[in-house]
Amino acid sequence: MTAELVRGQNHPLPQTRLEIRVSAGKPIVAGATLADEQGRILGAEWIAHPAAPQLPGIEVSKQAAADHRLAVDLDALPETSHRVTVLLALPTGVGGPVTFGALAAPSVAVTGLDGTEIASFTVTGLDAESAVVALELYRRQGAWKVRAVGQGYAGGLAAMLQDQGLAEAAQLAARINDAVAQGMARSVAQPPPRSGPEGRVRTATAGGSTSSDPAPGADAGGQPSNGGSVPPPSSGGPVDYRHPGRRTAAPPAPAPTAPPAQPGQPAPPVAGDATGWTMDERLYNQVWGMFEDLARTTAAYRSAVDFADSRMEQELDRVLSDPRTRVGPAADAARAEARDKHTSLVEQARAVLDRDLAQLAAEAEVVEPALPPAYARWDSPVWHGYEVPMEIPMALRLGDLHLPERTDLRIPMLVRLPLERGLWIDSGRGGSPEAALVDSGELRRMALDTAVALAARLLAVYPVDEFSLHVIDPAGSGAVALQPLSDSGALRQPPAAGAQGVTATLAALTQRVDLVQMAIRSGATDALPPDLDLAQQLLIVNDFPHGFDDRAVTQLRYLADEGPSVGVHLMMVADREDARAYGPVLDPLWRALLRITPVPDDHLADPWVGHAWTYEPALVPAGSQVLQRVLAQVAQARQAYGR
């Protein structure tokens, strides 16, 4: 039976290898401290946090996330450690809620490695606090127990660490917040809010059992969400940046059902077996489900391997620590037994992983051909029957994600539309081994090719005249790569060049953001100038910061921060090293954008367990004319509408 704890209550722990699962609904920071018998933390090295996520017996997430899994091996803790304290805090300087009172009460659960829940605690009663001590595991007379704490701190992470007895609390809090800000800049966006238990119902999960995980993309009431905040509808105004494809009147269409499974075998996968109001929404939810399943099953495998390694090291240490048993037949037998146990544990874990990966691969083979153009690869046959859509789709494919355990199992990286963050296509090396093998000039060309492919995809999935494109190319170095956009007429004006072109383009888009924001806030959208283009706008900036003065840089930062909420989006093609002369003034700009790369790079993290996922861009196959054909159809549709 699970013990549902209240503040101050304790419960015995029947095992020493545990997981602590945290759920908050919005990204938060999770950490853990080790304390001695008197409850004292002897220094920052006794704290596991996103900037230093591992201690003996403890591992926490490297980034802020809505859900965390902290790994705890009480037997592996230092002998002087008698208490493990779980800390939660809201990230600072990256937007979002600033107090726990603005969130649903976070919940914390202690589970076994098989997921069996031992004890849970919902931290209620929080208001102005931005950090909280959730619970503690403590050793008493040789046995371990868990106690619900729920102590909040309005002073945030620094105040909480100081109360824990850490002298350098402010410095460590700043280090943690900096690591979290960097992690959020590289993370895959958190999926939309989940619905209740009636949400996503998968035929079979990565663990091989039926799951009723709720569907991404639905709000607490079970209705599909917009995937982010939107301006309220104004009376009489034409501006409405909410997703137009969501419905609230009709009931959801039934999801496809899988054929019956053979006894002892998982049910065959079916495309669209998640819930949703349309097939596109069900496929979107299914892709997110596959992404989460792959993240969690891989985390379970890695955790099992770590446990096997730790157990073998402990057993070998016991053999070697006693000079009487260090050599001889008994020692050899003990070593062999320890290695055999290790091999057996790893093989068992790998067998479970292989089973789960095979099931996910089978699902991917079914799902990929069923994806609509917005979600599909450029080599998908769905583009052969492409027609300019009448509605904006839910999401857009930016590329593929995979993990090293099985590199051929690719999960589409889908982001909601309209874009909630700008994109930064890194034309520098950035520490990527693949980028290090490419000439710097070729890498810049590949980065702009990636930008063109993404811009063409955006143009293709929006209805006629609901998406406009602008390009800043100060030195004209991107003319060849931009040619498909120019030749097709998708780019209605030539790329802005020189200081004058940069100034004029940024001024026009900045003015548009200002006008629409003022109109929405005042409820006077009918007063907008009649010649103002109300379509979604995308600005591609090539070779930043060449040709940009301080005023232009300030305008870029403004567009990155304020533009998405009123339909102005930024796509930077830039090498961060080229902008070092500006110093830290540009750090907020980089953090505001989602970094993607023109070559494979393992810089993205999932919002559940924080794996480093390898990203590969969605590029047009060599020699294919699909991009030109699609852009030509977009141009023809515009002509037919007389625009």
N, C-alpha and C positions, 0 to 999 in steps of 0.2 A: 504494500500500500504506500502511496506517495504521502509524505507529510507536508501539509500546507501550513507553512510557518507564519506566525505573526511577529511583529517587532519584539526582539528580546528572547524569543523562543529558540531552543536548541534541539538537535536531533542527532543520534549516533550515525556514524558512517560505517556501513558494513564492508566496504572495500576501500583500497587506497589509490587505485588508478581510476580517475574520474574525469568528467567533463563538466564545466560550468557554462551553462547556456544563458545568454543574455538577449532579451528582446525588448526593443524600445520604440519601434515604429519609425524613428528617424535616426540618422547617423549620430552615434555617440562614441566616446572613447572608453575603452575598457583597459584596466591595468590590475596588477596584483603586487602586494608587498609581502616580504618575509620579515617576521619579527622574532625576537628571542623570547625566553620564558616570561620576561617582565613586559612583553609587548612593545619593546623598543626596536625601531629600525636603525641599524647601525650606519647606514649611509645609502647614497643613491644607487649603489651597485646591488642593493637588496630589493630593488623595485623593477618589475617587468612592465614595460610600457611600449608604445608604438616605436619609439626611437631605439629601444633595446628590448626586444620582445621575448628574450629567452633568459631564464635562470635555471639552475639545477632543479628539476622537478616541476617547472612552470613554463608555459608558453602562452602568450597572448597575441591578439591580432596586431598587425602592423599599421592599421589605419582605422579611421572612424567608420562605423557600419551600423546598420539598424539591428543586425543580429550578429552575435559573437559566440564563438566556442573557445573557451579557455581550457587548455589541457593541463591536468594536474596529476603528478605522480608523487604521492606523499612519501613513499619509501625512498625516493631519490632526492628529497630535500636535504640540505646540510643538517648535520646533527644538532646544530645550535638553533635551528628554526623550529619554533613551536606554534607559530600562528601564520596563516595565510589570509590576507585581507583582500577582498575584491572591491576595486574602486571604479566608479563610473563618473564620467564628466562630459559636458557638452563642449564640442570644439569651438574655439574662438577665432574670430577674424576670417571666417569662411562662409558667413551667412547662416541662415537657419535660426532655430529657436535659441534664446539666450538663457532661459530658465526651464527647469523641469516642470514648472507649473503650466507651461504651454504645451506639454506633451501628455499623451496617455501614460499612466503609471508604468514604469519599466518593470519587467519581471525577470527573475533570476531563478534558475533551476540547477540543481546538482544531479547529475545522471551518471550511470555506469557507462562503460565503453559501448555497450550494446544499445544505448539510448534509454534504458530503463530509468525512470525518474525516481530519485531517492527522496528529495525534498525540494520544495519550491517556495518562493517568497515574492510577493508583489509589493514594490516599494511605493506605498501610498502616502498621501499627506504632504507631498512636496509642493512648494510654491515658488519662492524667489531663489531657490537653490540652483546652482549650476554644476555642483559636484556632490557626490554622495558615496558613503561607505555602504555598500549593499549588504554584504555578509562576510563572515569570517569562518575559516576552518581552523580549529584549534585542538591541540593535543593535551589530554588530561589523563594522568595515570596510565600512560602508554596507549590509550585509545583516542581515536580522532572523532570529533563532533563538528557539526555545522551550526552556526548561530545566525539568525536574522538580525541585522543591525539597523539599516535604514537611516543612518545619521547624515543629514544634508548640510551643505556649506554654501551660504550666499556669496562668500568670497571666492568661490571657484576652486580650481585645482590647486593653486598655490596655498590657499587657506587650509584645504584638506591635508595636503602633504605636510604643512607646518604643524598641524594638530597631531599628525602621526609622529612628530618628533624629528623631522628632517630639517637640518639647519639651512641647507641650500634649496629650500622649497621653491622660491621664486624662480631661480635659475633653471631648475629641472622642469617646472611648469612651462616656462618659455620654450625650452627644448622640445618638450612633448608637443606643444601646440604648433611649433614650426614643422615637426615631422608629420603631424596630422594634416596640416595645410598642404604640404607637398604630396602626401598620399592621396588626398581628395582631388588634387589636380590631375593625378594619373589614373584615377579609378574609373571603372565602368559605372555609368549612372545607376543609382539605386532603382530597382524596378518600381513601377507605380504601386500605390497602396493596395494591399490585399483585401479580399472580401472575407466573409465568414467561411465556415466549413463547407458551405455548398459551392465553393469556388472551384479551382482547377481540380479535375478528377482525372488522373492519369491511368491509363490502362495498366501500366506496370512501372514501378519506379526503378531508379538505379540500384536500389537495394534488393530488387527482386520481389517486392511485395506491393500490394495495392496501397495507393496513397490518396488522401483527400486534401492535399495542400491547396489553399485558396489561390485563386487566379490573380496574377499580376494584372493591373489595368482595371480593377474595380474598387469602388470606395466601400466604406463600412456598411453601406446600405445595400450592397450587391449590385449597384449600378455602375456601368463603365465610367471610369474617370477620365479627366482631360490630361492626366499625366503632369500636372503642374498648375500653378496659380494662373488665373486668367482674369482680365478686366471684366467687371460686371457689365451686362448688356446695358447700353444707353438708349434712352428713348429717342426714336427718330433718327438714329445715327447709323451709318453704313459700316462702322468699324466693329468687327467681332472676331477676335483671334482665338476663340474656343475651337476645339476640334469639331468640324462640321459633320463628321460621320457617326457621332454617338447618338443613340436613340434612347428614349425613355418611355415610350408608349407601348411598344410591342414587346412581347416576351422573348427571351433569348431562344434562338433556334437550337434544336437538339443537336448535340455533338454526335459525330459518327460513332458507331459502335463497332468494336473489333469482332472478328469471327471468334467462335469459342476456341479456347486453348486446349491443346492436348493435355491429358492428365500429367501433372508434374512439370509442365512447361509453362513459361509466361505467355500471356495472350499476345498474339501478333500485333505489332504496332499499327496504328491508323493515323493518317494525317488529319489534324483538327480535332483530336480527342480531348482538348481542354474546353472549358466553357467560354462563351462569348456571344455577342449579339450578331456577329457576322462571321463568315468563314475566315476572313482576314484577322479578326480579333482572336478567334480560337487558335489560329496558327501562331499568332504573335505570343499568346499565352503559352502555347506548347513549346515554342523555342526557348522562352524564359525558363520553363520547367526543365527542359533538357540541360540548359546552362547550369541551373542550380543543382540538378541531380549529378552532373559530372563534377561540379565543384565539391559536393559533399562526399561522394563516393571516393574521390581521390584523396580528400582530407582523411577519411577513415583509413584508407590504405597507408598513407604516409604515417599516420599516428600509430598504426599497428607495427610498421617497420621500426619506427623509433622505439616503441616499447620492446620489441625483440632485441634491438641493439643494446638498449639500456639494461635489459635483463641479462644478456650474455656478458656485458662488461662487469656487472655486479658479481655474477657467478665466477668469472675469471679472476676478478679482484680478490674474492674470498680464497680462491686456490693459491694465488700468488702472495697473499698477505701473510701466510703462515710458512715459515722456512721449513717446517717439517713435512708439509704437503706440496712444496713448490716443485719438486722433482720426483721422479719415480713413476712406476706404473699407475698408482692411484691418481697422481696429478694428471698424467696423460689421459686417463679414462674420464676424469672430471672435465678436462678441457674438451674432449671429444663429445661428451654428453651435452655440455653447454652449447657447442657449435651445432650439434644435431637439433637441439631444441630451437635454436635460432633459425636454422634452415626450415624446420617444420612450421614455425610461426609465420615466417615470411612467405612460404609456399601457400599456406592456407589463406593469408591475406591477398596474395596475388591471384589465387583462384577465384576469390570473391570479386576482386576488381575486374578480372578478365570477363567474368560472367556479366557484371554490370556494364562494362564497356561494350561487350558484344550486343547487349540489349539496346544500349543507346545508339550504337552504330546502325543497327537494324531500323531503329526509329528514324535516324537521320536519313537513311536511304529512302524512306517513305515520305518524309516531310519535305525534303529539298525539292523534288519535282513538283510538289503542290504549291510552292510559294508563289505569291503574286509578284509582279515586276518590282515593286518597291522593296521586297524582301529577297529577291532572287539574285543569283550571280549573273554576270553579264553573258556567260556562256549558256544560260538556261534557255530551253526552247520557248519559254513563255514570252520572250522578247520578239519572237518571230510573228506572234499574233498581237503585238502591241498596238493599242489605241490610246489616244490622249484621254485620260480619265475625266470623269465628271465630278468626283469628290476627292478631297485630300485623304490619303491613306493614314493609317494609325502611326506608322513608323517607317524608317528607312534603314537599309542595310549599309553600314559603313565598312564592313569587311568581315573577316572570320577570326575566331579565337580557338586556340587549342592548347593542350597541356602536354608535357614531355612523356607522360605515361602512354599516350597513344596519339601521335602527331597527325595521323590521317583522319581522326575524328574531329571534324570542324563544326563549331557552333556559330551560326550567323550572329554577328554583333548588330543588334537592332537598337536604334534610338528613336524616341517618340518625336512626332511632328505636331506642331511646329517645333523647331530646334529650341531647346531650353539653354543650351550653351553653344558658344562659338567653337570653331575647330581650329587647331593649330597643327598644320602638317609640317613636321620637323624636317628641314632640309639639311640638317647637320648630322654628325655621326652619333652623338648622344650616347656613346658607350656601347652601341650595338655591334656585335661581331660581324653581322651581315653588312652593316653600313661601312665598317672598316675596310671591307674588301672592294668597295665601290669608289671610283674617282669622285672628288668633291663636285666637279661640274656635272657629272652624270647623276649624282645624287640630287642635285638641285632640279635637274630636268625631270627626274622620276617623281620628285615631290610635286612639281607643277602638273605633271600628267595625272597624279592622284587627285589633285584638286579639280582638274577638268572633268575627270570621270565622275567625281561626286557631284559637281555642279550640274553635269548633264543628267545625272540620275534625279536630282531634285527638280530640274526643269521637266523631266519626263513624267514624274508622278504627281505633279500639281495640275489642276485644270488650267485651261487656256487663260492667260493673262492674270493668273493668281500668283505668279512668281516672276520676279524681275532680277536681273543679274547686272552687276557692276564689277569692273576690274581696275585695279591700280597696278600698273607695271611701269615704275618710274623711268627705268633705263631702256625699256622695250626689249628686255632679254627673253621674255616669255612668248614672243610672237609666234614661234613655230608650234609650241604646245597649245597655245590658245586658238590656233587656226580653226579647229572644228567648231568652236563656239562662234567665231567671227563669220566663217563661211556660211554657216547655217542660218545666220540672222538671230540666233539665240541671244547673242550679245548685241544689243541694239545700238550701242554707242562704242566707238573704238576704245581700247584700254586707255585710261588716263595716264599720261606720261609727263615727266618733268615736275618741278615744284608747283607750277601753276595748276596742272591737272590734278595733282594730289590735293591741293588746297580746295579746289572747286568741288571735287567729289565728296571729300569729307565734310565740307560745309553744307552741301545739299542734304546728305544723309543725317547729319547732326540736327539740322533744322527740322527734318521730317520727324525724328524722334521727339524733339521738343514739342512740335505742334500736336502730334497724336497724343502724347502724354497729357498735355494741357486739356485737349478736347475730351479725353476719357475722364479725367479727374473732375472736370466741370460739368460733365454730362452734356456737352455741346458739340457732339461729333458732326452734327449737321452744319456747323459753322466752318468746317475745314475747307480750305481752298478747293474749288472744283477741279483744278488741274493736278491735285496731289495724287500721286500713285499710291493707292491703298493696298496694292499687292504685297506679298512677302518679298523682302529685299535681301539679296545676298551680295556681300562685298568680298571679293577675292583680292587680297593684298599680296603681291609677289615681291620677293627680295627685300622684305623689311629688314633693317631700317633705312636702306638707301633711299634718299630723296625725302626723308621725313625730318622736319624740325620739331622743336619742343611742343609747339602748339598742335601740330599734326599728331604727335604721340599722345597728347592729352585727349584729343578727339577720338583716337582709336580706343583708348581705355574707356572713354564714355560710351562708345558704341558697344563695346564688349559687355559692359555692366548693365546698361539701360536699354540697349537695342532689342534683345530677344523678346521682352515683354510686349513690345509694340511692333513686332514683325520685321526688325532689321537685324540681320545675322552677319557674323564676321567669320571669314575663313583666311587665316594667316598662313602663308608659305614662307617660313623663316627659319634661320639658324640662330638659336639663342646666343651662341658665342659672338655672332656679328653685332649683337645689341649690348654687349658688355659695357660699352662706353657710357650707357645711360645709368649704369649702376642698379641699385635695388628699386629704382622708380618704376621699372617695368615688371617687377615680380607679381604685382596684382593682376597684370594683364595675362601673364602666362598661366597663373592659377585659375583665371576665369575661363580659360579655354580648355577643351578636351584635346590632349596631345595624341596624334596618330602619326604613323610613320610610313614612308614609301617602300620600306623593306621590312621583313619580319623582325619583330622586336618584342621582348617579353617585359614590357613596361606597364601593362594594365593589370589591375587587381579587381577581383569580383567583390561584391558587397556583402558576402556571407563569411568566408573564411580567409580572404585576402591572398589567394594564390596569385603568383605571377603568371599571367596568361600571355602567350605569344600572339600578337596581333599581326594579321596580314591584310593589306588593303584590298578593296574590291576593284580590281583593274580589268580593263578590257583585254581579252586574249590577243596575243600578237597576230597581226594580219586580219583580225576581224573588222568588219565594217558596221557592226551593230550600233556603235555610238553615233556614227554619221547618219544611219538610217533613222534612228530614233529622233535625233535632233531635226532631221528633215521633216518628219511627221509633225513635230511640235511647230515648226515654222509654217507648214501647210495649214495647220489648225488655226494658227494666228491669222493667216491671210484670209481664211474662210470667215473669220469673225471680223474682218476688216480692220485689224490692228497691226 
